């Protein structure tokens, strides 16, 4: 028998039905009321799955002797494939930090520091145009190994993917994962990411595959020069080093670079890193950087190499995409608690937004209108 009734919080009628799956709702209203959208059974299951996957990842890597280490979120701007998000410094007017596109340089510094096996569930930020399964910020399973080559990293990541997927009730289409060179993949599938499943609608089957031997450089038609195909720290295959140092045949050089694909999605990229400062300087030179620019942007890394850099290699599979595929969702926004919309607007908090003039004045920043 009820003796007393106390109302803890009054609630308005939600702006949409919570009992449906929400797929047919307008994205803008879902993002505005994301805290209500997350009440859906489907969305709650996705959040719990993400937690489970992250826990499994940590268990596996910890058991393999990896050490979880956090790296800075405020770092230095450097070209790594996309535009940096810049953070103005109030204490040093006119200077800027950058949010990391990846912990790439820091994890290489950790290898030089003597950490043999590193990992991090890392946030990464890239100021790039929105398309498909991309977000301005994402989470990656960042890992690096000293005294290891391509095969050791691929074996480790393959074991990790099998462990996580099977623990979540999924079946692996083929073990060990098939391997295609970049040239073979483009010739056979027309792209370097592809879906090997016979039944493309089977959401419980995960068809992983490796793509190897990527080009070291690619031609930038706009800039009329060669630039890195993945990142400027990927090592050339040993048989191409002499041609690289001579600056010859750049379009045909191959890198110790490898991608993992699954069900038509690129799951992550990895590579053996350059550990010889002479080779690294040559790559920067071929990219068109002057000695002064190389010193300004990467001098810290090159100086660290001078104290004995072990051979090292690593990878960074995408956590968002892994959870998306295991969940059978069509987009990574469905497995990220508070994503940005396709136009780059944040959930709930309505950013980006204008900033008060007084705050800009403290930062010595002036906004140009129009």
N, C-alpha and C positions, 0 to 999 in steps of 0.2 A: 504494500500500500504506500503510495506517494505521500510523504509528510510535508515536503518542502520543495520548492522549485526556485532555482537561482539562474538567471540568464547571465552567462559568462561574456558573450559578445553578440551584438545584433548583426544580422547579415542581410544585405540587399539581395534581390534576385540577380543571379549571375547574368552577364550580357550574352551568354551562349549556353547551350546545353553541355553539361559535364559528362553525361552518360554516353555520348557518341564518341567515335574515334577521333573526330576533329579534323580529318583530312580535307573535308570540303569547306572548311571555314576560311575566311579571309585572313591572310598572313598578318596583316597590320593589326587586326584586333586580337589575334592570338598572342602577338608579341607584346601588345599594350597590357594585356591581362595575363601575362605568362604564369603568374602565381596561381591563377585559377585554371589555366590550361594544364598545368602540371598535376592537377587533382585527378585527371582522367586515369583510369586503370591502365591504359596502354602506356601513358607517359610515366606513371609511377613504376611500372615494370621495367621500362627503359632505364630509369635512374638506378634501380636496384641491380639491373644487369651491369651497368657501367661500374658500380661499386664492386660487384663480383669479379668482373674482368680485371679491374685494377688490383684487387687483392690477389688474384691468381698470378698476375704478372710479377708482382713483388715476391710472392712465395717462390716462384720458379727461379727468378734471378738471384734472390738471396741464397737459395740452395746451391746455385752454381758459383757462389763465392763473389758475387758482385756487391759493391758498396754504393748505397744511394747517397748522392751528394747534390746539394742545391747550388746553382750558379746565379750570378747577379741578374736582376731585371733591368737595372740601369747600366748601360754599357756604351760602347763607342760605335758610331755609325761606320759601316763598311759594306762594300758591295757583295751581297751573297745571294742574288737572284731576284730580289724584289726591292721596293722602296721601304726604307725604315720609317717607323713611327718615331718622331722626334719629341723630346721632353726638354723644354727650356730650363736653364739653370738660373735661379734667382741670385745665388751667391757669386756666380761668374757670368755677368750679363753678356749676351751675345754668343754664349756657348751653349751647346746642346748635348744631352744624353740621347741615346737611341734605345728603344726597346728591342730585345734580341729576336732576330728572325729564327734563330736556333742557337743552342749553346755550343756551337761548333768549335770556336776557338778556345773556349774555356775547357771543354772536355779534352782537347788536344794538350792544353797546358797541364791538365791533371795527369795525363800520361807521362809528361816530362817530370812531373812532381813525384812520380813513383806509385801512383794508384794504378794497379794492374787491371782491375775490372770495375768500371764505373757505370751507373745508370741513374736516370732521373725521369720522373713523370713530369715532363717539362712543358711550360707554356711558351708558345712562340707567336710572334706578331709580324704580320706582313701587310703593308699598305698597298694592296693591289686591287684591281677591279674584281668585283664579285662575279663568280660564275660557278654553276654546278655545285659541287661539294667542297666549296672553299669558304672559309670564314676569315675575318680580319685577325682573329686570334684562334689558335687551336692548341691541342695537346698532343705531344708525341712521346713515344717510349724511346728516350734517348739513351744510347749505350755505346761504350767504347772499350776496346781490349788492347792491352800492350802485348808485344811479341806474338801477334796474331796476324793472319792474312785473311784473304777473302773466304776461303773454305771454312775456317774456324768460325767466322762471324755468321756465315750462312747456315752452318750446322746448328749453331746456338739459337738463331732466330727461328729456324725451322722447327726445332724442338719446342721452343716457346709457343709458337702458333698452334702446333698440334696439341700441346698440353691445355692451353686456354680454350680452344675450340671444342675439343672433346669433353672437357670438364663442363662446358655449357650445353652439352647434348648434341653437338653438330658432328657430322661425319666428313672426313677429309676425302676428297675425290680421288687423289692419288698420292701415295707415299713411296719413296721420297718424292719431293716436289719436282716436276719436270723442269728442265733448264733449257733456255733458248738464248742464243746470242742476240744482241740488238739487231744485227743484220738479218738473222733468221726470223725474228719476230715480225719485223716490218715487212719482210717478203711474204711470210705466211698469213699474217693477220692484218696487215696494213697499218699497224700501230704497235707501240711498245707496251700497251696494256690491252688485255683481251680476256675473254671468258671461255674456259675450256669445258664447261658443263655441257653435257648432251641435252639435258632438260634445263633450259635457262630459268624456268619458273620454280625449280626445286630450291627452296630457301634453306633447307637443312644441309645441303651439300656445299662445301667450300672447296673451290678448285684453285689452290695456290700454285704459283709457278714463279721461277726466277728468270730474270732477263739480265744478261751479263755483257761485258765488252762494249760498253757505250763509247761513243766518240769522246775524246778528251776535250776538243774545242768544237764550237759551232760558229758559223759566219753570221755576223750581225749586219744585215743589209743596210739598216739605217745608219749605223756608225761606220760602215765600210771597214770592219776589222773583225778579227777573231775574238771570241770571248769564251768563257768556260761553259761547258754543256750542263754541268750540275752545280758544282761550286769550285772555287779556285784552289782547293786543298786536295783534290783527288789526284792520286799518283798515276802516272802513265804506266802501262804495262812495260815490264823490264826491257823487252825487245825494241821499244820505241824511244827509250831515254836518249840515245845518241842523236836521233833525228830531232827530238825536242830541243836539245842543247844547241843544235845547229840551226834551229828555226826552220827546218825543212818539212815539207809535206804535212802541214799542220792539220789539214782537213781529213787526213786518213789515220791520224794517231788514235790509239784506243786507250781507254782508262781502265784501271782496276775498280770499276764502278758497277754496282748491281742494284737492281730494283726487285721488289717483291710485289706481285700482282695477285688479285683474288677476285673472281667473279666479275671481271671487267673493270675493276678499280685498281689504281696504283695504291699499294698499301704503305710504301715507304722506300726510301733510297739509302744506300750505304756505299762505303768505299774504303779502300786502303788509302791512308793519308800520305802526303809527301812528308818525309822526315829529314830530307837533305836540304839545308837552306839554299844551296846553289841552284837546285832544281826549282825550289819554290820561287826564288828571285827571277828565274828565267820565265816561269809561267806568268808572273806579274808583268814582266817586260813585254812578253808576246801579247798580253792583253792591252798594251798601250800605256801602262803606268810608267812614269819617270821614276828615277831612283828616289827623288824627293817625295813623290806621291806614295811610293811603296813604303818608305820609312815612316811617313805620316800615318798611313792607314794600318800597316802591318808590322812596323818595326818591333813592337813588343813580342810578337810571335817569333820573328826571325832571330831576335836576341835569345829567346828561350831555347831555340834549336841549337844554339852554339854551346849549350851546356850538356849536350848528349841527349838526343831524342830517341827513344826506343821505336822500332817499327810498330805501328799501331793501325787499327782499322775499327770501323764501327758502323752503326746504322741507326735509323730513327723511324720505325714504323709509326703510323698515325693511330693514336688511340681512338679518336672519334670515328674514323672509318672502320676500324676493327669492330667496335661496338655496333655501329650501324649495320654491318653485314651480318653479324651474329643475331642481331635483333630482327633482321629482315625488313629494315626501314628503307625508304626511298631516298633519304637525305640526312646528312649529319646533323641538321638542325633539330631533328627528332630525338637525338640522343645527347644533346647539349642542354643543360638546365636553362641557361639564359643566353641564347644565341643572338646574333644580329640578323636583321632582315636582309632580303636580297638587295635592298638599296643601301645597306650599311648602317641602318638605324638600330640602336641597342634596344633590348627588351626593357620594358617598364619605365626606365629612367630617361628616355627621350634624349639621348646623346647621338651625335655631337650637338653641342649647344653653344651659344655665344657666351663670352666671358666679359665680366665688368671691366670697364676702362681702367679702373684703379689697379686691378690685378695685373692687367697687361702692362701698365706703367711700371710696376715693380719689376717686371721681367724685361723691361726695355724693348717691348714688342709693339709694333704698330700694324694694325690690320688695314690692308688696302681694300677699298670698296670697289665693287664692279668686276 
